[in-house]
Amino acid sequence: MLTSSLRRSILQKPYKSQLDSIFKVCFSTQLQEPSEPRVLTAVPGPNSIRLKQELDTIQNSSAIQLFVDYTKSVGNFLSDADGNVFLDIYSQISSIPLGYNHPALLKAASDPNNLSTFVNRAALGILPPKDFADKLKSALLSIAPKGLTEVQTMACGSCSVENALKAACFWYQTRQRNGGPPSAEDLESCMDNRIPGSPKLSILSFKGGFHGRTFGALSCTHSKPIHKLDVPAFDWPIATYPVYKYPLNENVAENDKTDEKCLKEVQQLIDEYSKKGVPVAGMIIEPIQGEGGDNHGSAKFFQGLRKLCTKNKVAFIVDEVQTGGGPTGRMWAHEHFQLDESPDIVTFSKKLQIGGFYYKKAFRPDQPYRIFNTWLGDASKLVFLEQVVKVIKEQNLLENMAKTGDYMLKGLESLQNKFPNIVLNARGKGTFCAIDFKTPALRDKAVKVLHKNGVHCGGSGSATLRVRTTLTFNSTHVDIFLKKFELTLKELNE
Ligand SMILES: Cc1ncc(COP(=O)(O)O)c(C=O)c1O
Protein backbone atom coordinates (compact mmCIF):
# COMPACT_ATOMS: atom_id res chain seq x y z
CA MET A 1 0.00 0.00 0.00
CA LEU A 2 1.24 3.50 -0.74
CA THR A 3 1.28 5.89 2.19
CA SER A 4 -0.77 9.09 1.78
CA SER A 5 2.38 11.21 1.90
CA LEU A 6 3.88 9.12 -0.84
CA ARG A 7 0.68 9.45 -2.83
CA ARG A 8 0.84 13.23 -2.37
CA SER A 9 4.43 13.32 -3.41
CA ILE A 10 3.64 11.29 -6.53
CA LEU A 11 1.33 14.04 -7.66
CA GLN A 12 4.02 16.66 -7.22
CA LYS A 13 7.34 15.12 -8.15
CA PRO A 14 8.52 14.50 -11.67
CA TYR A 15 7.67 11.08 -12.96
CA LYS A 16 11.07 9.45 -12.60
CA SER A 17 11.49 10.39 -8.96
CA GLN A 18 7.90 9.32 -8.24
CA LEU A 19 8.86 5.89 -9.48
CA ASP A 20 12.01 5.87 -7.39
CA SER A 21 9.90 6.57 -4.31
CA ILE A 22 7.49 3.72 -5.07
CA PHE A 23 10.43 1.47 -5.66
CA LYS A 24 11.94 2.32 -2.29
CA VAL A 25 8.69 1.69 -0.43
CA CYS A 26 8.02 -1.60 -2.17
CA PHE A 27 11.54 -2.92 -1.86
CA SER A 28 12.79 -1.36 1.34
CA THR A 29 14.62 -4.53 2.32
CA GLN A 30 18.22 -5.08 1.29
CA LEU A 31 18.06 -7.03 -1.91
CA GLN A 32 20.84 -9.39 -1.11
CA GLU A 33 20.57 -13.15 -0.78
CA PRO A 34 20.87 -14.46 2.77
CA SER A 35 23.68 -16.93 3.36
CA GLU A 36 21.43 -19.61 4.88
CA PRO A 37 17.75 -20.55 5.07
CA ARG A 38 16.01 -19.52 8.28
CA VAL A 39 12.98 -21.38 9.62
CA LEU A 40 11.34 -19.72 12.62
CA THR A 41 7.97 -21.48 12.77
CA ALA A 42 6.38 -24.78 11.91
CA VAL A 43 5.84 -25.03 8.15
CA PRO A 44 3.31 -23.83 7.19
CA GLY A 45 3.46 -21.15 9.90
CA PRO A 46 0.48 -19.50 11.62
CA ASN A 47 0.19 -16.66 9.11
CA SER A 48 0.17 -19.02 6.14
CA ILE A 49 -2.46 -21.17 7.88
CA ARG A 50 -4.67 -18.15 8.62
CA LEU A 51 -4.36 -16.77 5.09
CA LYS A 52 -5.16 -20.16 3.65
CA GLN A 53 -8.30 -20.44 5.77
CA GLU A 54 -9.35 -17.01 4.57
CA LEU A 55 -8.74 -17.92 0.93
CA ASP A 56 -10.54 -21.20 1.40
CA THR A 57 -13.78 -19.30 2.02
CA ILE A 58 -13.51 -18.09 -1.58
CA GLN A 59 -11.99 -21.04 -3.46
CA ASN A 60 -10.49 -24.48 -2.98
CA SER A 61 -7.07 -23.66 -1.60
CA SER A 62 -5.92 -27.20 -0.75
CA ALA A 63 -2.92 -27.07 -3.09
CA ILE A 64 -1.49 -23.99 -1.39
CA GLN A 65 1.72 -24.69 0.49
CA LEU A 66 2.74 -21.25 1.78
CA PHE A 67 1.84 -17.60 1.45
CA VAL A 68 4.83 -15.66 0.24
CA ASP A 69 6.29 -12.26 0.94
CA TYR A 70 7.55 -11.44 -2.53
CA THR A 71 8.99 -8.10 -1.48
CA LYS A 72 11.40 -9.91 0.82
CA SER A 73 12.24 -12.84 -1.45
CA VAL A 74 15.67 -12.46 -3.01
CA GLY A 75 17.53 -14.47 -5.63
CA ASN A 76 17.20 -18.15 -4.78
CA PHE A 77 15.61 -17.54 -1.39
CA LEU A 78 11.86 -17.42 -0.83
CA SER A 79 10.44 -15.56 2.20
CA ASP A 80 7.08 -16.63 3.50
CA ALA A 81 4.36 -14.74 5.36
CA ASP A 82 5.78 -15.97 8.69
CA GLY A 83 9.28 -14.64 8.17
CA ASN A 84 10.71 -18.04 7.22
CA VAL A 85 13.34 -17.99 4.51
CA PHE A 86 13.76 -21.05 2.29
CA LEU A 87 16.35 -21.96 -0.29
CA ASP A 88 14.09 -22.38 -3.31
CA ILE A 89 14.89 -25.37 -5.52
CA TYR A 90 11.42 -25.36 -7.10
CA SER A 91 11.30 -21.76 -8.45
CA GLN A 92 7.51 -21.46 -8.87
CA ILE A 93 7.23 -24.81 -10.65
CA SER A 94 10.35 -24.10 -12.70
CA SER A 95 9.17 -20.71 -13.91
CA ILE A 96 11.53 -18.13 -12.34
CA PRO A 97 14.48 -17.58 -14.67
CA LEU A 98 16.85 -15.33 -12.67
CA GLY A 99 15.64 -15.47 -9.08
CA TYR A 100 13.36 -13.23 -7.04
CA ASN A 101 13.58 -9.47 -7.48
CA HIS A 102 16.44 -9.65 -9.93
CA PRO A 103 17.89 -6.13 -10.39
CA ALA A 104 17.66 -6.29 -14.20
CA LEU A 105 13.92 -6.99 -13.97
CA LEU A 106 13.31 -4.39 -11.27
CA LYS A 107 15.09 -1.87 -13.46
CA ALA A 108 12.94 -2.79 -16.45
CA ALA A 109 9.81 -2.60 -14.26
CA SER A 110 10.69 0.89 -13.08
CA ASP A 111 11.79 2.24 -16.46
CA PRO A 112 9.27 4.94 -17.50
CA ASN A 113 9.79 3.90 -21.14
CA ASN A 114 8.17 0.55 -20.35
CA LEU A 115 5.19 1.84 -18.39
CA SER A 116 2.78 2.16 -21.30
CA THR A 117 3.38 -1.52 -22.14
CA PHE A 118 2.56 -2.54 -18.56
CA VAL A 119 -0.49 -0.33 -18.22
CA ASN A 120 -2.08 -0.89 -21.64
CA ARG A 121 -2.35 -4.62 -22.21
CA ALA A 122 -2.49 -4.93 -25.97
CA ALA A 123 -4.62 -7.35 -27.98
CA LEU A 124 -1.52 -8.55 -29.80
CA GLY A 125 -3.32 -10.18 -32.75
CA ILE A 126 -4.90 -6.93 -33.90
CA LEU A 127 -3.29 -3.91 -32.22
CA PRO A 128 0.27 -4.76 -31.21
CA PRO A 129 2.61 -2.04 -29.95
CA LYS A 130 4.81 -0.54 -32.66
CA ASP A 131 7.95 -2.27 -31.33
CA PHE A 132 6.30 -5.72 -31.23
CA ALA A 133 8.29 -7.29 -34.09
CA ASP A 134 11.54 -5.91 -32.63
CA LYS A 135 10.69 -7.33 -29.21
CA LEU A 136 9.81 -10.73 -30.69
CA LYS A 137 13.16 -10.76 -32.47
CA SER A 138 15.29 -9.68 -29.53
CA ALA A 139 13.47 -11.63 -26.83
CA LEU A 140 12.20 -14.77 -28.56
CA LEU A 141 13.77 -15.29 -31.98
CA SER A 142 17.28 -14.63 -30.68
CA ILE A 143 16.98 -17.85 -28.68
CA ALA A 144 14.83 -19.84 -31.13
CA PRO A 145 15.60 -23.54 -31.56
CA LYS A 146 17.65 -24.15 -34.68
CA GLY A 147 15.51 -24.51 -37.80
CA LEU A 148 12.42 -22.82 -36.38
CA THR A 149 11.99 -19.40 -37.89
CA GLU A 150 8.57 -18.25 -36.74
CA VAL A 151 6.99 -17.74 -33.35
CA GLN A 152 3.50 -17.32 -31.92
CA THR A 153 2.98 -15.96 -28.41
CA MET A 154 0.36 -17.26 -26.00
CA ALA A 155 -0.55 -16.70 -22.37
CA CYS A 156 0.35 -20.02 -20.72
CA GLY A 157 1.78 -23.46 -21.29
CA SER A 158 -1.54 -25.23 -21.81
CA CYS A 159 -2.79 -22.79 -24.42
CA SER A 160 0.58 -22.95 -26.16
CA VAL A 161 0.16 -26.72 -26.44
CA GLU A 162 -3.50 -26.39 -27.38
CA ASN A 163 -2.68 -24.12 -30.31
CA ALA A 164 0.37 -26.13 -31.34
CA LEU A 165 -1.95 -29.15 -31.71
CA LYS A 166 -4.28 -27.07 -33.85
CA ALA A 167 -1.36 -25.90 -36.01
CA ALA A 168 -0.45 -29.57 -36.61
CA CYS A 169 -4.03 -30.34 -37.69
CA PHE A 170 -4.15 -27.30 -40.04
CA TRP A 171 -0.87 -28.45 -41.58
CA TYR A 172 -2.16 -31.97 -42.06
CA GLN A 173 -5.46 -30.92 -43.63
CA THR A 174 -3.85 -28.29 -45.86
CA ARG A 175 -1.77 -31.09 -47.34
CA GLN A 176 -4.89 -33.22 -47.80
CA ARG A 177 -6.30 -30.33 -49.84
CA ASN A 178 -3.04 -30.04 -51.81
CA GLY A 179 -2.65 -26.55 -50.44
CA GLY A 180 -6.00 -25.44 -51.85
CA PRO A 181 -8.76 -23.60 -49.99
CA PRO A 182 -11.42 -25.45 -47.97
CA SER A 183 -14.55 -26.49 -49.87
CA ALA A 184 -18.04 -25.19 -49.16
CA GLU A 185 -18.76 -28.59 -47.59
CA ASP A 186 -15.72 -28.25 -45.31
CA LEU A 187 -16.92 -24.87 -44.12
CA GLU A 188 -20.50 -25.97 -43.61
CA SER A 189 -19.79 -29.30 -41.90
CA CYS A 190 -17.29 -27.89 -39.39
CA MET A 191 -20.04 -25.70 -37.98
CA ASP A 192 -21.81 -28.88 -36.78
CA ASN A 193 -18.59 -30.69 -35.71
CA ARG A 194 -18.97 -33.08 -38.66
CA ILE A 195 -16.54 -34.45 -41.25
CA PRO A 196 -14.98 -33.36 -43.53
CA GLY A 197 -14.67 -29.86 -41.98
CA SER A 198 -14.07 -31.32 -38.50
CA PRO A 199 -11.82 -34.17 -39.61
CA LYS A 200 -11.07 -37.35 -37.75
CA LEU A 201 -7.43 -36.81 -36.81
CA SER A 202 -5.42 -37.78 -33.78
CA ILE A 203 -2.40 -36.64 -31.79
CA LEU A 204 -0.04 -39.27 -30.47
CA SER A 205 1.19 -38.70 -26.92
CA PHE A 206 3.10 -40.68 -24.32
CA LYS A 207 2.27 -42.43 -21.05
CA GLY A 208 3.36 -40.29 -18.10
CA GLY A 209 3.39 -37.14 -20.22
CA PHE A 210 2.04 -33.79 -19.08
CA HIS A 211 0.95 -31.16 -21.58
CA GLY A 212 -1.51 -29.09 -19.61
CA ARG A 213 -5.10 -29.11 -18.51
CA THR A 214 -7.11 -27.53 -21.32
CA PHE A 215 -9.46 -29.84 -23.21
CA GLY A 216 -7.30 -30.92 -26.16
CA ALA A 217 -4.02 -30.81 -24.24
CA LEU A 218 -5.62 -32.91 -21.51
CA SER A 219 -6.11 -35.78 -23.95
CA CYS A 220 -2.31 -35.80 -24.27
CA THR A 221 -1.73 -35.58 -20.50
CA HIS A 222 -1.29 -38.88 -18.67
CA SER A 223 0.59 -38.08 -15.49
CA LYS A 224 -2.09 -38.17 -12.76
CA PRO A 225 -5.79 -39.14 -12.69
CA ILE A 226 -6.72 -35.99 -10.76
CA HIS A 227 -5.82 -33.91 -13.83
CA LYS A 228 -8.13 -35.88 -16.11
CA LEU A 229 -11.02 -37.17 -14.02
CA ASP A 230 -14.56 -36.43 -15.32
CA VAL A 231 -13.35 -34.73 -18.51
CA PRO A 232 -14.24 -36.35 -21.86
CA ALA A 233 -11.13 -37.31 -23.79
CA PHE A 234 -10.31 -38.00 -27.44
CA ASP A 235 -9.57 -41.57 -28.43
CA TRP A 236 -6.00 -40.79 -29.42
CA PRO A 237 -2.97 -43.11 -29.44
CA ILE A 238 -0.83 -43.24 -26.29
CA ALA A 239 2.65 -44.75 -26.61
CA THR A 240 5.10 -45.88 -23.95
CA TYR A 241 7.76 -43.36 -22.88
CA PRO A 242 10.98 -45.26 -22.18
CA VAL A 243 11.80 -45.76 -18.52
CA TYR A 244 15.45 -46.68 -18.14
CA LYS A 245 17.49 -48.65 -15.70
CA TYR A 246 20.05 -46.58 -13.78
CA PRO A 247 22.97 -46.05 -13.71
CA LEU A 248 22.73 -45.59 -17.48
CA ASN A 249 26.34 -46.56 -18.22
CA GLU A 250 25.85 -49.97 -16.57
CA ASN A 251 22.61 -50.76 -18.41
CA VAL A 252 23.29 -49.71 -21.99
CA ALA A 253 22.11 -52.87 -23.76
CA GLU A 254 18.88 -53.15 -21.78
CA ASN A 255 18.05 -49.46 -22.19
CA ASP A 256 18.76 -49.68 -25.94
CA LYS A 257 16.23 -52.51 -26.12
CA THR A 258 13.68 -50.35 -24.27
CA ASP A 259 14.18 -47.60 -26.87
CA GLU A 260 13.73 -50.04 -29.74
CA LYS A 261 10.57 -51.48 -28.21
CA CYS A 262 9.08 -48.02 -27.63
CA LEU A 263 9.88 -46.86 -31.18
CA LYS A 264 8.31 -50.01 -32.61
CA GLU A 265 5.17 -49.35 -30.61
CA VAL A 266 4.98 -45.78 -31.94
CA GLN A 267 5.03 -47.04 -35.54
CA GLN A 268 2.39 -49.67 -34.71
CA LEU A 269 0.11 -47.04 -33.22
CA ILE A 270 0.52 -44.73 -36.22
CA ASP A 271 -0.45 -47.65 -38.49
CA GLU A 272 -3.34 -48.72 -36.27
CA TYR A 273 -4.88 -45.25 -36.12
CA SER A 274 -4.42 -44.75 -39.82
CA LYS A 275 -6.32 -48.00 -40.46
CA LYS A 276 -9.02 -46.88 -38.02
CA GLY A 277 -9.54 -43.77 -40.14
CA VAL A 278 -8.17 -41.43 -37.46
CA PRO A 279 -4.68 -40.72 -38.83
CA VAL A 280 -2.02 -39.24 -36.60
CA ALA A 281 -1.46 -35.59 -37.52
CA GLY A 282 1.00 -34.81 -34.75
CA MET A 283 3.08 -36.34 -31.99
CA ILE A 284 3.73 -34.45 -28.76
CA ILE A 285 6.46 -35.32 -26.29
CA GLU A 286 8.55 -33.78 -23.50
CA PRO A 287 12.35 -34.17 -23.71
CA ILE A 288 12.18 -34.99 -19.99
CA GLN A 289 8.81 -35.81 -18.45
CA GLY A 290 8.77 -33.03 -15.88
CA GLU A 291 5.50 -33.78 -14.08
CA GLY A 292 5.33 -37.48 -14.73
CA GLY A 293 8.40 -38.47 -12.69
CA ASP A 294 11.42 -36.99 -14.48
CA ASN A 295 11.71 -39.70 -17.09
CA HIS A 296 14.51 -38.95 -19.54
CA GLY A 297 14.23 -40.17 -23.14
CA SER A 298 17.60 -40.91 -24.72
CA ALA A 299 19.09 -39.08 -27.71
CA LYS A 300 18.68 -42.31 -29.69
CA PHE A 301 15.00 -42.49 -28.83
CA PHE A 302 14.38 -38.90 -29.89
CA GLN A 303 16.40 -39.35 -33.08
CA GLY A 304 14.21 -42.38 -33.82
CA LEU A 305 11.01 -40.41 -33.19
CA ARG A 306 12.15 -37.60 -35.47
CA LYS A 307 12.72 -40.12 -38.25
CA LEU A 308 9.36 -41.80 -37.68
CA CYS A 309 7.58 -38.45 -37.84
CA THR A 310 9.28 -37.52 -41.10
CA LYS A 311 8.57 -40.95 -42.60
CA ASN A 312 4.89 -40.95 -41.59
CA LYS A 313 4.31 -37.22 -42.26
CA VAL A 314 3.42 -36.57 -38.64
CA ALA A 315 4.20 -33.17 -37.05
CA PHE A 316 6.88 -33.58 -34.40
CA ILE A 317 5.96 -31.32 -31.47
CA VAL A 318 8.46 -31.08 -28.64
CA ASP A 319 6.90 -29.63 -25.50
CA GLU A 320 9.58 -27.57 -23.78
CA VAL A 321 7.24 -25.69 -21.44
CA GLN A 322 9.13 -27.06 -18.43
CA THR A 323 12.52 -27.93 -19.90
CA GLY A 324 13.00 -24.81 -22.06
CA GLY A 325 14.82 -21.63 -21.16
CA GLY A 326 18.11 -23.07 -19.96
CA PRO A 327 17.87 -25.26 -16.84
CA THR A 328 19.30 -28.31 -18.65
CA GLY A 329 22.42 -26.37 -19.63
CA ARG A 330 21.15 -25.74 -23.16
CA MET A 331 18.48 -23.24 -24.07
CA TRP A 332 16.32 -26.13 -25.30
CA ALA A 333 16.58 -29.60 -23.83
CA HIS A 334 16.11 -31.23 -27.24
CA GLU A 335 19.44 -29.69 -28.29
CA HIS A 336 21.03 -32.46 -26.23
CA PHE A 337 19.67 -35.00 -28.73
CA GLN A 338 21.52 -33.77 -31.83
CA LEU A 339 18.57 -34.39 -34.12
CA ASP A 340 19.27 -34.59 -37.86
CA GLU A 341 16.31 -32.33 -38.45
CA SER A 342 14.77 -29.94 -35.91
CA PRO A 343 11.34 -30.59 -34.41
CA ASP A 344 8.46 -29.04 -36.39
CA ILE A 345 7.03 -27.17 -33.42
CA VAL A 346 8.52 -26.37 -29.99
CA THR A 347 6.24 -25.08 -27.23
CA PHE A 348 7.46 -22.88 -24.37
CA SER A 349 6.26 -20.92 -21.33
CA LYS A 350 7.43 -20.88 -17.67
CA LYS A 351 11.05 -19.58 -17.63
CA LEU A 352 10.34 -17.55 -20.76
CA GLN A 353 7.65 -15.66 -18.83
CA ILE A 354 5.36 -15.77 -21.87
CA GLY A 355 3.84 -18.82 -23.51
CA GLY A 356 3.92 -19.71 -27.17
CA PHE A 357 5.45 -21.92 -29.78
CA TYR A 358 8.16 -21.78 -32.41
CA TYR A 359 7.38 -23.44 -35.72
CA LYS A 360 8.61 -24.08 -39.23
CA LYS A 361 7.20 -21.92 -42.00
CA ALA A 362 5.05 -24.79 -43.27
CA PHE A 363 3.04 -24.54 -40.05
CA ARG A 364 2.07 -20.88 -40.48
CA PRO A 365 -1.75 -20.73 -40.69
CA ASP A 366 -2.88 -19.57 -44.12
CA GLN A 367 -5.59 -17.25 -42.81
CA PRO A 368 -6.06 -14.82 -39.92
CA TYR A 369 -7.95 -15.79 -36.73
CA ARG A 370 -7.04 -19.49 -36.98
CA ILE A 371 -4.54 -19.20 -34.13
CA PHE A 372 -5.92 -16.30 -32.18
CA ASN A 373 -7.32 -15.01 -28.92
CA THR A 374 -7.77 -11.65 -27.26
CA TRP A 375 -4.33 -11.08 -25.75
CA LEU A 376 -2.13 -13.72 -27.39
CA GLY A 377 0.17 -13.45 -24.39
CA ASP A 378 1.32 -10.20 -22.84
CA ALA A 379 3.77 -7.73 -24.36
CA SER A 380 4.94 -6.72 -20.86
CA LYS A 381 6.39 -10.21 -20.44
CA LEU A 382 8.51 -9.64 -23.54
CA VAL A 383 10.01 -6.59 -21.84
CA PHE A 384 11.15 -8.86 -19.02
CA LEU A 385 12.19 -11.70 -21.30
CA GLU A 386 14.40 -9.33 -23.26
CA GLN A 387 16.27 -8.61 -20.00
CA VAL A 388 16.35 -12.28 -19.01
CA VAL A 389 17.92 -13.23 -22.35
CA LYS A 390 20.47 -10.43 -21.98
CA VAL A 391 21.47 -11.60 -18.51
CA ILE A 392 21.65 -15.26 -19.63
CA LYS A 393 24.06 -14.27 -22.39
CA GLU A 394 26.13 -11.76 -20.41
CA GLN A 395 26.54 -14.03 -17.42
CA ASN A 396 26.90 -17.33 -19.30
CA LEU A 397 24.04 -18.79 -17.34
CA LEU A 398 23.68 -21.83 -19.60
CA GLU A 399 27.23 -22.77 -18.78
CA ASN A 400 26.44 -22.09 -15.14
CA MET A 401 23.54 -24.56 -15.35
CA ALA A 402 25.72 -27.24 -16.93
CA LYS A 403 28.47 -26.85 -14.31
CA THR A 404 26.20 -26.42 -11.32
CA GLY A 405 24.11 -29.35 -12.49
CA ASP A 406 27.13 -31.66 -12.76
CA TYR A 407 28.14 -30.68 -9.26
CA MET A 408 24.63 -31.25 -7.92
CA LEU A 409 24.26 -34.63 -9.61
CA LYS A 410 27.54 -35.83 -8.13
CA GLY A 411 26.28 -34.76 -4.71
CA LEU A 412 22.95 -36.54 -5.21
CA GLU A 413 24.75 -39.69 -6.37
CA SER A 414 26.95 -39.65 -3.32
CA LEU A 415 23.89 -39.30 -1.05
CA GLN A 416 22.19 -42.15 -2.86
CA ASN A 417 25.23 -44.31 -2.15
CA LYS A 418 25.06 -43.27 1.48
CA PHE A 419 21.30 -43.89 1.84
CA PRO A 420 20.58 -46.73 -0.61
CA ASN A 421 17.58 -47.87 1.43
CA ILE A 422 15.84 -44.50 0.88
CA VAL A 423 16.87 -42.95 -2.46
CA LEU A 424 17.88 -44.18 -5.92
CA ASN A 425 18.14 -43.26 -9.60
CA ALA A 426 19.70 -39.79 -9.24
CA ARG A 427 19.56 -38.27 -12.70
CA GLY A 428 19.54 -34.95 -14.47
CA LYS A 429 20.67 -32.59 -17.18
CA GLY A 430 21.98 -29.28 -15.89
CA THR A 431 20.18 -28.54 -12.64
CA PHE A 432 17.05 -30.23 -14.01
CA CYS A 433 17.75 -33.08 -11.61
CA ALA A 434 15.69 -35.65 -9.77
CA ILE A 435 16.03 -38.53 -7.38
CA ASP A 436 13.54 -41.31 -6.62
CA PHE A 437 12.45 -42.48 -3.18
CA LYS A 438 11.77 -46.10 -2.36
CA THR A 439 8.08 -45.30 -1.73
CA PRO A 440 5.65 -42.43 -2.40
CA ALA A 441 5.17 -42.04 1.39
CA LEU A 442 8.91 -41.53 1.89
CA ARG A 443 9.00 -38.90 -0.86
CA ASP A 444 6.05 -37.05 0.63
CA LYS A 445 7.68 -37.09 4.03
CA ALA A 446 10.99 -35.90 2.56
CA VAL A 447 9.28 -32.87 1.00
CA LYS A 448 7.86 -31.95 4.43
CA VAL A 449 11.14 -32.49 6.29
CA LEU A 450 13.06 -30.53 3.65
CA HIS A 451 10.71 -27.60 4.24
CA LYS A 452 11.30 -27.85 7.98
CA ASN A 453 15.02 -27.80 7.20
CA GLY A 454 14.69 -24.70 5.05
CA VAL A 455 14.41 -26.00 1.47
CA HIS A 456 11.36 -25.27 -0.65
CA CYS A 457 10.94 -28.15 -3.08
CA GLY A 458 8.37 -30.27 -4.88
CA GLY A 459 7.76 -33.76 -6.19
CA SER A 460 7.09 -35.19 -9.61
CA GLY A 461 5.46 -38.51 -10.46
CA SER A 462 4.58 -40.67 -7.50
CA ALA A 463 7.90 -41.05 -5.67
CA THR A 464 10.33 -38.52 -7.17
CA LEU A 465 11.84 -35.33 -5.80
CA ARG A 466 12.43 -32.88 -8.62
CA VAL A 467 14.94 -30.07 -8.58
CA ARG A 468 13.92 -27.02 -10.62
CA THR A 469 16.25 -24.16 -9.89
CA THR A 470 16.60 -20.70 -11.33
CA LEU A 471 19.44 -20.14 -13.80
CA THR A 472 21.44 -18.23 -11.17
CA PHE A 473 21.65 -21.21 -8.81
CA ASN A 474 25.32 -21.93 -8.17
CA SER A 475 27.60 -24.30 -6.26
CA THR A 476 27.08 -22.38 -2.99
CA HIS A 477 23.35 -23.02 -3.28
CA VAL A 478 24.03 -26.65 -4.14
CA ASP A 479 26.13 -27.01 -0.97
CA ILE A 480 23.27 -25.66 1.14
CA PHE A 481 20.77 -27.94 -0.57
CA LEU A 482 22.93 -31.06 -0.23
CA LYS A 483 23.62 -30.33 3.44
CA LYS A 484 19.90 -29.95 4.14
CA PHE A 485 19.06 -32.98 2.01
CA GLU A 486 21.55 -35.12 3.90
CA LEU A 487 20.06 -33.94 7.18
CA THR A 488 16.62 -34.84 5.84
CA LEU A 489 17.71 -38.33 4.75
CA LYS A 490 19.25 -38.90 8.17
CA GLU A 491 15.96 -37.96 9.78
CA LEU A 492 14.07 -40.30 7.46
CA ASN A 493 16.52 -43.05 8.32
CA GLU A 494 15.92 -42.78 12.07
C1 LIG B 1 5.62 -29.92 -20.30
C2 LIG B 1 4.46 -29.05 -19.91
N1 LIG B 1 3.55 -28.70 -20.82
C3 LIG B 1 2.52 -27.91 -20.53
C4 LIG B 1 2.34 -27.43 -19.25
C5 LIG B 1 1.17 -26.56 -18.94
O1 LIG B 1 1.58 -25.27 -18.64
P1 LIG B 1 0.64 -24.30 -17.81
O2 LIG B 1 0.61 -24.83 -16.43
O3 LIG B 1 1.31 -22.97 -17.92
O4 LIG B 1 -0.69 -24.31 -18.46
C6 LIG B 1 3.26 -27.76 -18.25
C7 LIG B 1 3.09 -27.28 -16.88
O5 LIG B 1 3.70 -27.71 -15.95
C8 LIG B 1 4.36 -28.59 -18.59
O6 LIG B 1 5.26 -28.97 -17.68
The ligand as an SDF file (V2000), in Angstrom:
LIG
                    3D

 16 16  0  0  0  0  0  0  0  0999 V2000
    5.6240  -29.9220  -20.2950 C   0  0  0  0  0  0  0  0  0  0  0  0
    4.4630  -29.0520  -19.9070 C   0  0  0  0  0  0  0  0  0  0  0  0
    3.5520  -28.7020  -20.8250 N   0  0  0  0  0  0  0  0  0  0  0  0
    2.5210  -27.9060  -20.5280 C   0  0  0  0  0  0  0  0  0  0  0  0
    2.3390  -27.4270  -19.2540 C   0  0  0  0  0  0  0  0  0  0  0  0
    1.1700  -26.5610  -18.9360 C   0  0  0  0  0  0  0  0  0  0  0  0
    1.5770  -25.2680  -18.6420 O   0  0  0  0  0  0  0  0  0  0  0  0
    0.6370  -24.2960  -17.8100 P   0  0  0  0  0  0  0  0  0  0  0  0
    0.6060  -24.8300  -16.4250 O   0  0  0  0  0  0  0  0  0  0  0  0
    1.3060  -22.9750  -17.9150 O   0  0  0  0  0  0  0  0  0  0  0  0
   -0.6900  -24.3080  -18.4600 O   0  0  0  0  0  0  0  0  0  0  0  0
    3.2550  -27.7590  -18.2520 C   0  0  0  0  0  0  0  0  0  0  0  0
    3.0890  -27.2780  -16.8800 C   0  0  0  0  0  0  0  0  0  0  0  0
    3.6980  -27.7080  -15.9510 O   0  0  0  0  0  0  0  0  0  0  0  0
    4.3580  -28.5940  -18.5860 C   0  0  0  0  0  0  0  0  0  0  0  0
    5.2560  -28.9690  -17.6760 O   0  0  0  0  0  0  0  0  0  0  0  0
  1  2  1  0
  2  3  1  0
  2 15  2  0
  3  4  2  0
  4  5  1  0
  5  6  1  0
  5 12  2  0
  6  7  1  0
  7  8  1  0
  8  9  2  0
  8 10  1  0
  8 11  1  0
 12 13  1  0
 12 15  1  0
 13 14  2  0
 15 16  1  0
M  END
$$$$
